[in-house]
Amino acid sequence: MAKSKRGKALWKTPARSRGTCPICNSTRIKLLYDIVNEDGENLKVCKRCQKHKI
Ligand SMILES: [Zn+2]
């Protein structure tokens, strides 16, 4: 068993789901949720902002 890999894999996760939340401006946060704003645009927001909605 290769124990040396442990822990490091987490930091290698691709950045595709990470970014800056347009609502709370948190950087390097996971943007997992799509919401639609007043203008009908799709926004990727973080978990917290998804609950608030606009
Ligand atoms: Zn947010």
mmCIF file of the protein (N, C-alpha, C, O) and its ligand, coordinates in Angstrom:
data_MODEL
# 
_entry.id   MODEL 
# 
loop_
_entity.id 
_entity.type 
_entity.pdbx_number_of_molecules 
1 polymer     1 
2 non-polymer 1 
# 
_entity_poly.entity_id                      1 
_entity_poly.type                           'polypeptide(L)' 
_entity_poly.nstd_linkage                   no 
_entity_poly.nstd_monomer                   no 
_entity_poly.pdbx_seq_one_letter_code       MAKSKRGKALWKTPARSRGTCPICNSTRIKLLYDIVNEDGENLKVCKRCQKHKI 
_entity_poly.pdbx_seq_one_letter_code_can   MAKSKRGKALWKTPARSRGTCPICNSTRIKLLYDIVNEDGENLKVCKRCQKHKI 
_entity_poly.pdbx_strand_id                 A 
# 
loop_
_entity_poly_seq.entity_id 
_entity_poly_seq.num 
_entity_poly_seq.mon_id 
_entity_poly_seq.hetero 
1 1  MET n 
1 2  ALA n 
1 3  LYS n 
1 4  SER n 
1 5  LYS n 
1 6  ARG n 
1 7  GLY n 
1 8  LYS n 
1 9  ALA n 
1 10 LEU n 
1 11 TRP n 
1 12 LYS n 
1 13 THR n 
1 14 PRO n 
1 15 ALA n 
1 16 ARG n 
1 17 SER n 
1 18 ARG n 
1 19 GLY n 
1 20 THR n 
1 21 CYS n 
1 22 PRO n 
1 23 ILE n 
1 24 CYS n 
1 25 ASN n 
1 26 SER n 
1 27 THR n 
1 28 ARG n 
1 29 ILE n 
1 30 LYS n 
1 31 LEU n 
1 32 LEU n 
1 33 TYR n 
1 34 ASP n 
1 35 ILE n 
1 36 VAL n 
1 37 ASN n 
1 38 GLU n 
1 39 ASP n 
1 40 GLY n 
1 41 GLU n 
1 42 ASN n 
1 43 LEU n 
1 44 LYS n 
1 45 VAL n 
1 46 CYS n 
1 47 LYS n 
1 48 ARG n 
1 49 CYS n 
1 50 GLN n 
1 51 LYS n 
1 52 HIS n 
1 53 LYS n 
1 54 ILE n 
# 
loop_
_struct_asym.id 
_struct_asym.entity_id 
A 1 
B 2 
# 
loop_
_chem_comp.id 
_chem_comp.type 
_chem_comp.mon_nstd_flag 
ALA 'L-peptide linking' y 
ARG 'L-peptide linking' y 
ASN 'L-peptide linking' y 
ASP 'L-peptide linking' y 
CYS 'L-peptide linking' y 
GLN 'L-peptide linking' y 
GLU 'L-peptide linking' y 
GLY 'peptide linking'   y 
HIS 'L-peptide linking' y 
ILE 'L-peptide linking' y 
LEU 'L-peptide linking' y 
LYS 'L-peptide linking' y 
MET 'L-peptide linking' y 
PRO 'L-peptide linking' y 
SER 'L-peptide linking' y 
THR 'L-peptide linking' y 
TRP 'L-peptide linking' y 
TYR 'L-peptide linking' y 
VAL 'L-peptide linking' y 
ZN  non-polymer         . 
# 
_pdbx_entity_nonpoly.entity_id   2 
_pdbx_entity_nonpoly.name        ? 
_pdbx_entity_nonpoly.comp_id     ZN 
# 
_pdbx_nonpoly_scheme.asym_id         B 
_pdbx_nonpoly_scheme.entity_id       2 
_pdbx_nonpoly_scheme.mon_id          ZN 
_pdbx_nonpoly_scheme.ndb_seq_num     1 
_pdbx_nonpoly_scheme.pdb_seq_num     101 
_pdbx_nonpoly_scheme.auth_seq_num    101 
_pdbx_nonpoly_scheme.pdb_mon_id      ZN 
_pdbx_nonpoly_scheme.auth_mon_id     ZN 
_pdbx_nonpoly_scheme.pdb_strand_id   A 
_pdbx_nonpoly_scheme.pdb_ins_code    . 
# 
loop_
_atom_site.group_PDB 
_atom_site.id 
_atom_site.type_symbol 
_atom_site.label_atom_id 
_atom_site.label_alt_id 
_atom_site.label_comp_id 
_atom_site.label_asym_id 
_atom_site.label_entity_id 
_atom_site.label_seq_id 
_atom_site.pdbx_PDB_ins_code 
_atom_site.Cartn_x 
_atom_site.Cartn_y 
_atom_site.Cartn_z 
_atom_site.occupancy 
_atom_site.B_iso_or_equiv 
_atom_site.pdbx_formal_charge 
_atom_site.auth_seq_id 
_atom_site.auth_comp_id 
_atom_site.auth_asym_id 
_atom_site.auth_atom_id 
_atom_site.pdbx_PDB_model_num 
ATOM   1   N  N  . MET A 1 1  ? 0.834   -1.213 0.000   1.00 0.00 ? 1   MET A N  1 
ATOM   2   C  CA . MET A 1 1  ? 0.000   0.000  0.000   1.00 0.00 ? 1   MET A CA 1 
ATOM   3   C  C  . MET A 1 1  ? 0.864   1.256  0.000   1.00 0.00 ? 1   MET A C  1 
ATOM   4   O  O  . MET A 1 1  ? 1.774   1.392  0.819   1.00 0.00 ? 1   MET A O  1 
ATOM   5   N  N  . ALA A 1 2  ? 0.585   2.143  -0.892  1.00 0.00 ? 2   ALA A N  1 
ATOM   6   C  CA . ALA A 1 2  ? 1.390   3.358  -0.981  1.00 0.00 ? 2   ALA A CA 1 
ATOM   7   C  C  . ALA A 1 2  ? 0.821   4.436  -0.072  1.00 0.00 ? 2   ALA A C  1 
ATOM   8   O  O  . ALA A 1 2  ? -0.103  5.164  -0.432  1.00 0.00 ? 2   ALA A O  1 
ATOM   9   N  N  . LYS A 1 3  ? 1.389   4.512  1.085   1.00 0.00 ? 3   LYS A N  1 
ATOM   10  C  CA . LYS A 1 3  ? 0.873   5.502  2.036   1.00 0.00 ? 3   LYS A CA 1 
ATOM   11  C  C  . LYS A 1 3  ? 1.357   6.918  1.722   1.00 0.00 ? 3   LYS A C  1 
ATOM   12  O  O  . LYS A 1 3  ? 0.804   7.906  2.205   1.00 0.00 ? 3   LYS A O  1 
ATOM   13  N  N  . SER A 1 4  ? 2.397   6.984  0.906   1.00 0.00 ? 4   SER A N  1 
ATOM   14  C  CA . SER A 1 4  ? 2.979   8.297  0.606   1.00 0.00 ? 4   SER A CA 1 
ATOM   15  C  C  . SER A 1 4  ? 1.995   9.187  -0.140  1.00 0.00 ? 4   SER A C  1 
ATOM   16  O  O  . SER A 1 4  ? 2.124   10.412 -0.128  1.00 0.00 ? 4   SER A O  1 
ATOM   17  N  N  . LYS A 1 5  ? 1.034   8.585  -0.774  1.00 0.00 ? 5   LYS A N  1 
ATOM   18  C  CA . LYS A 1 5  ? 0.083   9.380  -1.549  1.00 0.00 ? 5   LYS A CA 1 
ATOM   19  C  C  . LYS A 1 5  ? -0.942  10.077 -0.664  1.00 0.00 ? 5   LYS A C  1 
ATOM   20  O  O  . LYS A 1 5  ? -1.605  11.030 -1.075  1.00 0.00 ? 5   LYS A O  1 
ATOM   21  N  N  . ARG A 1 6  ? -1.046  9.599  0.505   1.00 0.00 ? 6   ARG A N  1 
ATOM   22  C  CA . ARG A 1 6  ? -2.107  10.102 1.380   1.00 0.00 ? 6   ARG A CA 1 
ATOM   23  C  C  . ARG A 1 6  ? -2.011  11.600 1.611   1.00 0.00 ? 6   ARG A C  1 
ATOM   24  O  O  . ARG A 1 6  ? -0.929  12.125 1.874   1.00 0.00 ? 6   ARG A O  1 
ATOM   25  N  N  . GLY A 1 7  ? -3.121  12.275 1.515   1.00 0.00 ? 7   GLY A N  1 
ATOM   26  C  CA . GLY A 1 7  ? -3.145  13.705 1.817   1.00 0.00 ? 7   GLY A CA 1 
ATOM   27  C  C  . GLY A 1 7  ? -2.848  14.563 0.610   1.00 0.00 ? 7   GLY A C  1 
ATOM   28  O  O  . GLY A 1 7  ? -3.496  15.589 0.401   1.00 0.00 ? 7   GLY A O  1 
ATOM   29  N  N  . LYS A 1 8  ? -1.894  14.165 -0.174  1.00 0.00 ? 8   LYS A N  1 
ATOM   30  C  CA . LYS A 1 8  ? -1.509  15.022 -1.290  1.00 0.00 ? 8   LYS A CA 1 
ATOM   31  C  C  . LYS A 1 8  ? -2.576  15.060 -2.381  1.00 0.00 ? 8   LYS A C  1 
ATOM   32  O  O  . LYS A 1 8  ? -2.737  16.069 -3.067  1.00 0.00 ? 8   LYS A O  1 
ATOM   33  N  N  . ALA A 1 9  ? -3.277  13.994 -2.528  1.00 0.00 ? 9   ALA A N  1 
ATOM   34  C  CA . ALA A 1 9  ? -4.269  13.919 -3.606  1.00 0.00 ? 9   ALA A CA 1 
ATOM   35  C  C  . ALA A 1 9  ? -5.311  15.017 -3.464  1.00 0.00 ? 9   ALA A C  1 
ATOM   36  O  O  . ALA A 1 9  ? -5.834  15.517 -4.460  1.00 0.00 ? 9   ALA A O  1 
ATOM   37  N  N  . LEU A 1 10 ? -5.603  15.381 -2.260  1.00 0.00 ? 10  LEU A N  1 
ATOM   38  C  CA . LEU A 1 10 ? -6.634  16.390 -2.032  1.00 0.00 ? 10  LEU A CA 1 
ATOM   39  C  C  . LEU A 1 10 ? -6.260  17.737 -2.628  1.00 0.00 ? 10  LEU A C  1 
ATOM   40  O  O  . LEU A 1 10 ? -7.124  18.489 -3.079  1.00 0.00 ? 10  LEU A O  1 
ATOM   41  N  N  . TRP A 1 11 ? -4.984  18.030 -2.627  1.00 0.00 ? 11  TRP A N  1 
ATOM   42  C  CA . TRP A 1 11 ? -4.548  19.327 -3.119  1.00 0.00 ? 11  TRP A CA 1 
ATOM   43  C  C  . TRP A 1 11 ? -4.422  19.352 -4.633  1.00 0.00 ? 11  TRP A C  1 
ATOM   44  O  O  . TRP A 1 11 ? -4.222  20.404 -5.239  1.00 0.00 ? 11  TRP A O  1 
ATOM   45  N  N  . LYS A 1 12 ? -4.540  18.192 -5.223  1.00 0.00 ? 12  LYS A N  1 
ATOM   46  C  CA . LYS A 1 12 ? -4.389  18.139 -6.670  1.00 0.00 ? 12  LYS A CA 1 
ATOM   47  C  C  . LYS A 1 12 ? -5.724  18.209 -7.388  1.00 0.00 ? 12  LYS A C  1 
ATOM   48  O  O  . LYS A 1 12 ? -5.772  18.096 -8.613  1.00 0.00 ? 12  LYS A O  1 
ATOM   49  N  N  . THR A 1 13 ? -6.777  18.390 -6.668  1.00 0.00 ? 13  THR A N  1 
ATOM   50  C  CA . THR A 1 13 ? -8.088  18.426 -7.309  1.00 0.00 ? 13  THR A CA 1 
ATOM   51  C  C  . THR A 1 13 ? -8.113  19.534 -8.358  1.00 0.00 ? 13  THR A C  1 
ATOM   52  O  O  . THR A 1 13 ? -7.632  20.640 -8.111  1.00 0.00 ? 13  THR A O  1 
ATOM   53  N  N  . PRO A 1 14 ? -8.663  19.240 -9.505  1.00 0.00 ? 14  PRO A N  1 
ATOM   54  C  CA . PRO A 1 14 ? -8.713  20.235 -10.580 1.00 0.00 ? 14  PRO A CA 1 
ATOM   55  C  C  . PRO A 1 14 ? -9.484  21.471 -10.177 1.00 0.00 ? 14  PRO A C  1 
ATOM   56  O  O  . PRO A 1 14 ? -10.384 21.411 -9.340  1.00 0.00 ? 14  PRO A O  1 
ATOM   57  N  N  . ALA A 1 15 ? -9.132  22.576 -10.769 1.00 0.00 ? 15  ALA A N  1 
ATOM   58  C  CA . ALA A 1 15 ? -9.702  23.858 -10.367 1.00 0.00 ? 15  ALA A CA 1 
ATOM   59  C  C  . ALA A 1 15 ? -11.024 24.141 -11.059 1.00 0.00 ? 15  ALA A C  1 
ATOM   60  O  O  . ALA A 1 15 ? -11.583 25.229 -10.926 1.00 0.00 ? 15  ALA A O  1 
ATOM   61  N  N  . ARG A 1 16 ? -11.512 23.175 -11.783 1.00 0.00 ? 16  ARG A N  1 
ATOM   62  C  CA . ARG A 1 16 ? -12.698 23.453 -12.605 1.00 0.00 ? 16  ARG A CA 1 
ATOM   63  C  C  . ARG A 1 16 ? -13.901 23.876 -11.766 1.00 0.00 ? 16  ARG A C  1 
ATOM   64  O  O  . ARG A 1 16 ? -14.702 24.703 -12.200 1.00 0.00 ? 16  ARG A O  1 
ATOM   65  N  N  . SER A 1 17 ? -14.027 23.313 -10.572 1.00 0.00 ? 17  SER A N  1 
ATOM   66  C  CA . SER A 1 17 ? -15.196 23.660 -9.770  1.00 0.00 ? 17  SER A CA 1 
ATOM   67  C  C  . SER A 1 17 ? -14.880 24.771 -8.773  1.00 0.00 ? 17  SER A C  1 
ATOM   68  O  O  . SER A 1 17 ? -15.706 25.128 -7.933  1.00 0.00 ? 17  SER A O  1 
ATOM   69  N  N  . ARG A 1 18 ? -13.667 25.308 -8.885  1.00 0.00 ? 18  ARG A N  1 
ATOM   70  C  CA . ARG A 1 18 ? -13.282 26.362 -7.943  1.00 0.00 ? 18  ARG A CA 1 
ATOM   71  C  C  . ARG A 1 18 ? -13.241 27.705 -8.648  1.00 0.00 ? 18  ARG A C  1 
ATOM   72  O  O  . ARG A 1 18 ? -12.986 27.800 -9.849  1.00 0.00 ? 18  ARG A O  1 
ATOM   73  N  N  . GLY A 1 19 ? -13.495 28.722 -7.873  1.00 0.00 ? 19  GLY A N  1 
ATOM   74  C  CA . GLY A 1 19 ? -13.435 30.043 -8.458  1.00 0.00 ? 19  GLY A CA 1 
ATOM   75  C  C  . GLY A 1 19 ? -13.831 31.059 -7.416  1.00 0.00 ? 19  GLY A C  1 
ATOM   76  O  O  . GLY A 1 19 ? -13.797 30.795 -6.214  1.00 0.00 ? 19  GLY A O  1 
ATOM   77  N  N  . THR A 1 20 ? -14.204 32.215 -7.895  1.00 0.00 ? 20  THR A N  1 
ATOM   78  C  CA . THR A 1 20 ? -14.638 33.268 -6.987  1.00 0.00 ? 20  THR A CA 1 
ATOM   79  C  C  . THR A 1 20 ? -16.152 33.367 -7.026  1.00 0.00 ? 20  THR A C  1 
ATOM   80  O  O  . THR A 1 20 ? -16.749 33.528 -8.091  1.00 0.00 ? 20  THR A O  1 
ATOM   81  N  N  . CYS A 1 21 ? -16.748 33.273 -5.894  1.00 0.00 ? 21  CYS A N  1 
ATOM   82  C  CA . CYS A 1 21 ? -18.200 33.383 -5.825  1.00 0.00 ? 21  CYS A CA 1 
ATOM   83  C  C  . CYS A 1 21 ? -18.614 34.826 -6.093  1.00 0.00 ? 21  CYS A C  1 
ATOM   84  O  O  . CYS A 1 21 ? -18.124 35.741 -5.431  1.00 0.00 ? 21  CYS A O  1 
ATOM   85  N  N  . PRO A 1 22 ? -19.500 35.036 -7.044  1.00 0.00 ? 22  PRO A N  1 
ATOM   86  C  CA . PRO A 1 22 ? -19.921 36.394 -7.385  1.00 0.00 ? 22  PRO A CA 1 
ATOM   87  C  C  . PRO A 1 22 ? -20.759 37.053 -6.292  1.00 0.00 ? 22  PRO A C  1 
ATOM   88  O  O  . PRO A 1 22 ? -20.928 38.273 -6.294  1.00 0.00 ? 22  PRO A O  1 
ATOM   89  N  N  . ILE A 1 23 ? -21.269 36.282 -5.385  1.00 0.00 ? 23  ILE A N  1 
ATOM   90  C  CA . ILE A 1 23 ? -22.121 36.841 -4.346  1.00 0.00 ? 23  ILE A CA 1 
ATOM   91  C  C  . ILE A 1 23 ? -21.304 37.258 -3.134  1.00 0.00 ? 23  ILE A C  1 
ATOM   92  O  O  . ILE A 1 23 ? -21.361 38.410 -2.702  1.00 0.00 ? 23  ILE A O  1 
ATOM   93  N  N  . CYS A 1 24 ? -20.559 36.333 -2.598  1.00 0.00 ? 24  CYS A N  1 
ATOM   94  C  CA . CYS A 1 24 ? -19.834 36.626 -1.369  1.00 0.00 ? 24  CYS A CA 1 
ATOM   95  C  C  . CYS A 1 24 ? -18.359 36.913 -1.625  1.00 0.00 ? 24  CYS A C  1 
ATOM   96  O  O  . CYS A 1 24 ? -17.612 37.215 -0.695  1.00 0.00 ? 24  CYS A O  1 
ATOM   97  N  N  . ASN A 1 25 ? -17.936 36.818 -2.900  1.00 0.00 ? 25  ASN A N  1 
ATOM   98  C  CA . ASN A 1 25 ? -16.568 37.144 -3.283  1.00 0.00 ? 25  ASN A CA 1 
ATOM   99  C  C  . ASN A 1 25 ? -15.517 36.305 -2.569  1.00 0.00 ? 25  ASN A C  1 
ATOM   100 O  O  . ASN A 1 25 ? -14.375 36.734 -2.407  1.00 0.00 ? 25  ASN A O  1 
ATOM   101 N  N  . SER A 1 26 ? -15.900 35.136 -2.153  1.00 0.00 ? 26  SER A N  1 
ATOM   102 C  CA . SER A 1 26 ? -14.900 34.243 -1.598  1.00 0.00 ? 26  SER A CA 1 
ATOM   103 C  C  . SER A 1 26 ? -14.070 33.668 -2.736  1.00 0.00 ? 26  SER A C  1 
ATOM   104 O  O  . SER A 1 26 ? -14.611 33.183 -3.730  1.00 0.00 ? 26  SER A O  1 
ATOM   105 N  N  . THR A 1 27 ? -12.773 33.726 -2.583  1.00 0.00 ? 27  THR A N  1 
ATOM   106 C  CA . THR A 1 27 ? -11.919 33.198 -3.635  1.00 0.00 ? 27  THR A CA 1 
ATOM   107 C  C  . THR A 1 27 ? -11.555 31.753 -3.335  1.00 0.00 ? 27  THR A C  1 
ATOM   108 O  O  . THR A 1 27 ? -11.556 31.311 -2.186  1.00 0.00 ? 27  THR A O  1 
ATOM   109 N  N  . ARG A 1 28 ? -11.249 31.044 -4.391  1.00 0.00 ? 28  ARG A N  1 
ATOM   110 C  CA . ARG A 1 28 ? -10.837 29.636 -4.288  1.00 0.00 ? 28  ARG A CA 1 
ATOM   111 C  C  . ARG A 1 28 ? -11.873 28.818 -3.538  1.00 0.00 ? 28  ARG A C  1 
ATOM   112 O  O  . ARG A 1 28 ? -11.541 27.908 -2.778  1.00 0.00 ? 28  ARG A O  1 
ATOM   113 N  N  . ILE A 1 29 ? -13.104 29.150 -3.760  1.00 0.00 ? 29  ILE A N  1 
ATOM   114 C  CA . ILE A 1 29 ? -14.166 28.401 -3.124  1.00 0.00 ? 29  ILE A CA 1 
ATOM   115 C  C  . ILE A 1 29 ? -14.801 27.495 -4.169  1.00 0.00 ? 29  ILE A C  1 
ATOM   116 O  O  . ILE A 1 29 ? -14.705 27.753 -5.369  1.00 0.00 ? 29  ILE A O  1 
ATOM   117 N  N  . LYS A 1 30 ? -15.432 26.460 -3.717  1.00 0.00 ? 30  LYS A N  1 
ATOM   118 C  CA . LYS A 1 30 ? -16.079 25.562 -4.662  1.00 0.00 ? 30  LYS A CA 1 
ATOM   119 C  C  . LYS A 1 30 ? -17.405 26.144 -5.120  1.00 0.00 ? 30  LYS A C  1 
ATOM   120 O  O  . LYS A 1 30 ? -18.294 26.431 -4.318  1.00 0.00 ? 30  LYS A O  1 
ATOM   121 N  N  . LEU A 1 31 ? -17.511 26.309 -6.422  1.00 0.00 ? 31  LEU A N  1 
ATOM   122 C  CA . LEU A 1 31 ? -18.751 26.828 -6.980  1.00 0.00 ? 31  LEU A CA 1 
ATOM   123 C  C  . LEU A 1 31 ? -19.529 25.663 -7.567  1.00 0.00 ? 31  LEU A C  1 
ATOM   124 O  O  . LEU A 1 31 ? -19.292 25.229 -8.694  1.00 0.00 ? 31  LEU A O  1 
ATOM   125 N  N  . LEU A 1 32 ? -20.429 25.193 -6.797  1.00 0.00 ? 32  LEU A N  1 
ATOM   126 C  CA . LEU A 1 32 ? -21.099 23.952 -7.190  1.00 0.00 ? 32  LEU A CA 1 
ATOM   127 C  C  . LEU A 1 32 ? -22.537 24.161 -7.605  1.00 0.00 ? 32  LEU A C  1 
ATOM   128 O  O  . LEU A 1 32 ? -23.176 23.231 -8.096  1.00 0.00 ? 32  LEU A O  1 
ATOM   129 N  N  . TYR A 1 33 ? -23.052 25.339 -7.423  1.00 0.00 ? 33  TYR A N  1 
ATOM   130 C  CA . TYR A 1 33 ? -24.480 25.521 -7.632  1.00 0.00 ? 33  TYR A CA 1 
ATOM   131 C  C  . TYR A 1 33 ? -24.775 26.581 -8.683  1.00 0.00 ? 33  TYR A C  1 
ATOM   132 O  O  . TYR A 1 33 ? -24.134 27.630 -8.731  1.00 0.00 ? 33  TYR A O  1 
ATOM   133 N  N  . ASP A 1 34 ? -25.740 26.288 -9.504  1.00 0.00 ? 34  ASP A N  1 
ATOM   134 C  CA . ASP A 1 34 ? -26.190 27.233 -10.512 1.00 0.00 ? 34  ASP A CA 1 
ATOM   135 C  C  . ASP A 1 34 ? -27.431 27.947 -10.010 1.00 0.00 ? 34  ASP A C  1 
ATOM   136 O  O  . ASP A 1 34 ? -28.407 27.318 -9.601  1.00 0.00 ? 34  ASP A O  1 
ATOM   137 N  N  . ILE A 1 35 ? -27.378 29.255 -10.049 1.00 0.00 ? 35  ILE A N  1 
ATOM   138 C  CA . ILE A 1 35 ? -28.584 30.008 -9.742  1.00 0.00 ? 35  ILE A CA 1 
ATOM   139 C  C  . ILE A 1 35 ? -28.834 30.984 -10.882 1.00 0.00 ? 35  ILE A C  1 
ATOM   140 O  O  . ILE A 1 35 ? -27.936 31.255 -11.679 1.00 0.00 ? 35  ILE A O  1 
ATOM   141 N  N  . VAL A 1 36 ? -30.024 31.501 -10.960 1.00 0.00 ? 36  VAL A N  1 
ATOM   142 C  CA . VAL A 1 36 ? -30.358 32.469 -11.995 1.00 0.00 ? 36  VAL A CA 1 
ATOM   143 C  C  . VAL A 1 36 ? -30.623 33.810 -11.320 1.00 0.00 ? 36  VAL A C  1 
ATOM   144 O  O  . VAL A 1 36 ? -31.458 33.915 -10.422 1.00 0.00 ? 36  VAL A O  1 
ATOM   145 N  N  . ASN A 1 37 ? -29.911 34.813 -11.759 1.00 0.00 ? 37  ASN A N  1 
ATOM   146 C  CA . ASN A 1 37 ? -30.088 36.125 -11.139 1.00 0.00 ? 37  ASN A CA 1 
ATOM   147 C  C  . ASN A 1 37 ? -31.222 36.900 -11.796 1.00 0.00 ? 37  ASN A C  1 
ATOM   148 O  O  . ASN A 1 37 ? -31.944 36.387 -12.652 1.00 0.00 ? 37  ASN A O  1 
ATOM   149 N  N  . GLU A 1 38 ? -31.352 38.140 -11.371 1.00 0.00 ? 38  GLU A N  1 
ATOM   150 C  CA . GLU A 1 38 ? -32.475 38.958 -11.847 1.00 0.00 ? 38  GLU A CA 1 
ATOM   151 C  C  . GLU A 1 38 ? -32.482 39.116 -13.357 1.00 0.00 ? 38  GLU A C  1 
ATOM   152 O  O  . GLU A 1 38 ? -33.541 39.231 -13.975 1.00 0.00 ? 38  GLU A O  1 
ATOM   153 N  N  . ASP A 1 39 ? -31.299 39.120 -13.943 1.00 0.00 ? 39  ASP A N  1 
ATOM   154 C  CA . ASP A 1 39 ? -31.195 39.327 -15.379 1.00 0.00 ? 39  ASP A CA 1 
ATOM   155 C  C  . ASP A 1 39 ? -31.338 38.029 -16.167 1.00 0.00 ? 39  ASP A C  1 
ATOM   156 O  O  . ASP A 1 39 ? -31.203 38.014 -17.390 1.00 0.00 ? 39  ASP A O  1 
ATOM   157 N  N  . GLY A 1 40 ? -31.606 36.968 -15.467 1.00 0.00 ? 40  GLY A N  1 
ATOM   158 C  CA . GLY A 1 40 ? -31.770 35.693 -16.147 1.00 0.00 ? 40  GLY A CA 1 
ATOM   159 C  C  . GLY A 1 40 ? -30.458 35.020 -16.490 1.00 0.00 ? 40  GLY A C  1 
ATOM   160 O  O  . GLY A 1 40 ? -30.415 34.090 -17.296 1.00 0.00 ? 40  GLY A O  1 
ATOM   161 N  N  . GLU A 1 41 ? -29.381 35.498 -15.869 1.00 0.00 ? 41  GLU A N  1 
ATOM   162 C  CA . GLU A 1 41 ? -28.086 34.888 -16.129 1.00 0.00 ? 41  GLU A CA 1 
ATOM   163 C  C  . GLU A 1 41 ? -27.829 33.752 -15.156 1.00 0.00 ? 41  GLU A C  1 
ATOM   164 O  O  . GLU A 1 41 ? -28.242 33.786 -13.997 1.00 0.00 ? 41  GLU A O  1 
ATOM   165 N  N  . ASN A 1 42 ? -27.147 32.766 -15.653 1.00 0.00 ? 42  ASN A N  1 
ATOM   166 C  CA . ASN A 1 42 ? -26.746 31.680 -14.783 1.00 0.00 ? 42  ASN A CA 1 
ATOM   167 C  C  . ASN A 1 42 ? -25.471 32.043 -14.044 1.00 0.00 ? 42  ASN A C  1 
ATOM   168 O  O  . ASN A 1 42 ? -24.490 32.470 -14.653 1.00 0.00 ? 42  ASN A O  1 
ATOM   169 N  N  . LEU A 1 43 ? -25.486 31.875 -12.758 1.00 0.00 ? 43  LEU A N  1 
ATOM   170 C  CA . LEU A 1 43 ? -24.301 32.162 -11.962 1.00 0.00 ? 43  LEU A CA 1 
ATOM   171 C  C  . LEU A 1 43 ? -23.911 30.916 -11.207 1.00 0.00 ? 43  LEU A C  1 
ATOM   172 O  O  . LEU A 1 43 ? -24.750 30.162 -10.713 1.00 0.00 ? 43  LEU A O  1 
ATOM   173 N  N  . LYS A 1 44 ? -22.600 30.725 -11.134 1.00 0.00 ? 44  LYS A N  1 
ATOM   174 C  CA . LYS A 1 44 ? -22.097 29.639 -10.301 1.00 0.00 ? 44  LYS A CA 1 
ATOM   175 C  C  . LYS A 1 44 ? -21.807 30.209 -8.930  1.00 0.00 ? 44  LYS A C  1 
ATOM   176 O  O  . LYS A 1 44 ? -21.015 31.141 -8.795  1.00 0.00 ? 44  LYS A O  1 
ATOM   177 N  N  . VAL A 1 45 ? -22.429 29.666 -7.936  1.00 0.00 ? 45  VAL A N  1 
ATOM   178 C  CA . VAL A 1 45 ? -22.221 30.197 -6.603  1.00 0.00 ? 45  VAL A CA 1 
ATOM   179 C  C  . VAL A 1 45 ? -21.841 29.086 -5.648  1.00 0.00 ? 45  VAL A C  1 
ATOM   180 O  O  . VAL A 1 45 ? -21.965 27.900 -5.954  1.00 0.00 ? 45  VAL A O  1 
ATOM   181 N  N  . CYS A 1 46 ? -21.380 29.498 -4.496  1.00 0.00 ? 46  CYS A N  1 
ATOM   182 C  CA . CYS A 1 46 ? -20.968 28.530 -3.495  1.00 0.00 ? 46  CYS A CA 1 
ATOM   183 C  C  . CYS A 1 46 ? -22.189 28.019 -2.729  1.00 0.00 ? 46  CYS A C  1 
ATOM   184 O  O  . CYS A 1 46 ? -23.319 28.468 -2.923  1.00 0.00 ? 46  CYS A O  1 
ATOM   185 N  N  . LYS A 1 47 ? -21.915 27.095 -1.884  1.00 0.00 ? 47  LYS A N  1 
ATOM   186 C  CA . LYS A 1 47 ? -22.983 26.431 -1.156  1.00 0.00 ? 47  LYS A CA 1 
ATOM   187 C  C  . LYS A 1 47 ? -23.800 27.411 -0.315  1.00 0.00 ? 47  LYS A C  1 
ATOM   188 O  O  . LYS A 1 47 ? -25.029 27.347 -0.272  1.00 0.00 ? 47  LYS A O  1 
ATOM   189 N  N  . ARG A 1 48 ? -23.087 28.313 0.347   1.00 0.00 ? 48  ARG A N  1 
ATOM   190 C  CA . ARG A 1 48 ? -23.779 29.258 1.225   1.00 0.00 ? 48  ARG A CA 1 
ATOM   191 C  C  . ARG A 1 48 ? -24.746 30.143 0.448   1.00 0.00 ? 48  ARG A C  1 
ATOM   192 O  O  . ARG A 1 48 ? -25.891 30.344 0.853   1.00 0.00 ? 48  ARG A O  1 
ATOM   193 N  N  . CYS A 1 49 ? -24.259 30.672 -0.688  1.00 0.00 ? 49  CYS A N  1 
ATOM   194 C  CA . CYS A 1 49 ? -25.065 31.615 -1.448  1.00 0.00 ? 49  CYS A CA 1 
ATOM   195 C  C  . CYS A 1 49 ? -26.214 30.921 -2.161  1.00 0.00 ? 49  CYS A C  1 
ATOM   196 O  O  . CYS A 1 49 ? -27.225 31.546 -2.479  1.00 0.00 ? 49  CYS A O  1 
ATOM   197 N  N  . GLN A 1 50 ? -26.060 29.658 -2.405  1.00 0.00 ? 50  GLN A N  1 
ATOM   198 C  CA . GLN A 1 50 ? -27.139 28.936 -3.052  1.00 0.00 ? 50  GLN A CA 1 
ATOM   199 C  C  . GLN A 1 50 ? -28.373 28.922 -2.170  1.00 0.00 ? 50  GLN A C  1 
ATOM   200 O  O  . GLN A 1 50 ? -29.500 28.918 -2.665  1.00 0.00 ? 50  GLN A O  1 
ATOM   201 N  N  . LYS A 1 51 ? -28.161 28.914 -0.892  1.00 0.00 ? 51  LYS A N  1 
ATOM   202 C  CA . LYS A 1 51 ? -29.290 28.900 0.041   1.00 0.00 ? 51  LYS A CA 1 
ATOM   203 C  C  . LYS A 1 51 ? -29.946 30.264 0.141   1.00 0.00 ? 51  LYS A C  1 
ATOM   204 O  O  . LYS A 1 51 ? -31.163 30.377 0.283   1.00 0.00 ? 51  LYS A O  1 
ATOM   205 N  N  . HIS A 1 52 ? -29.123 31.293 0.065   1.00 0.00 ? 52  HIS A N  1 
ATOM   206 C  CA . HIS A 1 52 ? -29.676 32.648 0.157   1.00 0.00 ? 52  HIS A CA 1 
ATOM   207 C  C  . HIS A 1 52 ? -30.540 32.977 -1.040  1.00 0.00 ? 52  HIS A C  1 
ATOM   208 O  O  . HIS A 1 52 ? -31.588 33.611 -0.918  1.00 0.00 ? 52  HIS A O  1 
ATOM   209 N  N  . LYS A 1 53 ? -30.083 32.536 -2.199  1.00 0.00 ? 53  LYS A N  1 
ATOM   210 C  CA . LYS A 1 53 ? -30.690 32.908 -3.475  1.00 0.00 ? 53  LYS A CA 1 
ATOM   211 C  C  . LYS A 1 53 ? -30.742 34.419 -3.597  1.00 0.00 ? 53  LYS A C  1 
ATOM   212 O  O  . LYS A 1 53 ? -30.429 35.144 -2.652  1.00 0.00 ? 53  LYS A O  1 
ATOM   213 N  N  . ILE A 1 54 ? -31.137 34.880 -4.757  1.00 0.00 ? 54  ILE A N  1 
ATOM   214 C  CA . ILE A 1 54 ? -31.138 36.335 -4.956  1.00 0.00 ? 54  ILE A CA 1 
ATOM   215 C  C  . ILE A 1 54 ? -32.564 36.858 -4.850  1.00 0.00 ? 54  ILE A C  1 
ATOM   216 O  O  . ILE A 1 54 ? -32.792 38.060 -4.986  1.00 0.00 ? 54  ILE A O  1 
HETATM 217 ZN ZN . ZN  B 2 .  ? -20.830 32.642 -2.128  1.00 0.00 2 101 ZN  A ZN 1 
# 
